[in-house]
Amino acid sequence: MNSRSSQSAFKSQNKTDVKHFKPFISVCFIIFTLFTLVFLKMEERRMSYAVLKLTREFKTVTEIKKQKEIQLAKLSRPQFVEHIAKGKLTLKRATDKQIIHLNPVATVSTIK
């Protein structure tokens, strides 16, 4: 019976040890949960700043793109191209005598 009494004493001491650790485990769990919440809030804030920065950069890039499209439209106008050709390149408008009209050549598939 001595072994049974020692086993029951060991079990009762185990239960009291676990009872002593329960508050410590609970406090550790609460602290861990609070640190996790703080970390998640910091990550949320960091991500929102990153999104804000990217949004500003996107607006800047789209504005530059619009300006470049407008500049391209201005530079590719026929009047502007003609002005540059006459002014800087000293080209002249082609006369009717200088234009060569080519007739399409009949191919084997078009001949019946």
C-alpha positions in Angstrom: 0.0 0.0 0.0 2.9 2.2 0.4 3.3 2.5 -3.4 -0.3 3.5 -3.8 -0.1 6.2 -1.2 3.1 7.5 -2.8 1.3 7.6 -6.2 -1.7 9.4 -4.9 0.7 11.9 -3.1 2.5 12.4 -6.4 -0.7 13.0 -8.3 -2.0 15.5 -5.7 1.4 17.3 -5.8 1.2 17.4 -9.6 -2.2 18.9 -9.4 -1.1 21.6 -7.1 1.9 22.3 -9.3 -0.4 22.7 -12.3 -2.6 25.0 -10.3 0.3 27.2 -9.5 1.3 27.5 -13.2 -2.2 28.3 -14.4 -2.1 32.0 -13.5 1.4 32.3 -15.0 0.3 30.6 -18.2 -2.8 32.8 -18.4 -0.7 36.0 -17.9 1.8 34.8 -20.6 -1.1 34.1 -23.0 -2.6 37.5 -22.4 0.8 39.2 -22.9 1.4 37.2 -26.1 -2.0 38.2 -27.4 -1.4 41.9 -26.6 2.0 41.8 -28.3 0.4 40.1 -31.3 -2.3 42.8 -31.5 0.3 45.6 -31.3 2.4 43.9 -34.0 -0.7 43.6 -36.3 -1.6 47.2 -35.7 1.9 48.3 -36.6 1.9 46.2 -39.7 -1.5 47.6 -40.7 -0.1 51.2 -40.3 3.1 50.3 -42.3 1.0 48.8 -45.1 -1.3 51.8 -45.2 1.7 54.1 -45.5 3.1 52.0 -48.3 -0.3 52.1 -50.1 -0.4 55.8 -49.7 3.1 56.2 -51.1 2.3 54.0 -54.1 -1.0 55.8 -54.7 0.9 59.2 -54.9 3.5 57.7 -57.2 0.8 56.2 -59.4 -0.9 59.6 -59.7 2.4 61.2 -60.6 3.1 58.6 -63.2 -0.3 58.9 -64.8 0.0 62.7 -64.9 3.4 62.3 -66.7 1.9 59.8 -69.1 -0.9 62.2 -69.9 1.6 65.0 -70.5 3.7 62.8 -72.8 0.6 61.8 -74.8 -0.3 65.4 -75.3 3.2 66.3 -76.3 3.2 63.4 -78.8 -0.1 64.6 -80.3 1.3 68.1 -80.7 4.6 66.8 -82.3 2.9 64.4 -84.7 0.4 67.0 -86.1 0.8 67.2 -89.9 1.1 71.0 -89.7 3.9 70.8 -87.2 5.8 68.1 -89.2 5.4 70.2 -92.3 6.7 73.3 -90.5 9.8 71.5 -89.2 10.4 69.9 -92.7 10.3 73.3 -94.4 12.1 75.3 -91.6 14.8 73.1 -90.3 15.3 70.5 -93.0 14.8 72.9 -96.0 12.4 70.5 -97.7 9.7 71.6 -100.1 6.2 70.3 -100.8 6.2 67.8 -103.6 4.7 68.9 -106.9 2.4 66.8 -109.1 5.3 66.1 -111.5 7.4 64.6 -108.7 4.8 62.1 -107.6 5.0 58.7 -109.2 1.8 56.7 -109.4 2.3 53.0 -109.5 -0.4 50.7 -110.9 -0.8 47.4 -109.1 0.8 44.5 -110.9 -1.5 41.6 -111.9 -0.7 38.4 -110.1 -1.4 34.9 -111.1 -4.3 34.7 -108.7 -6.1 37.7 -110.2 -5.7 36.5 -113.8 -8.7 34.4 -114.9 
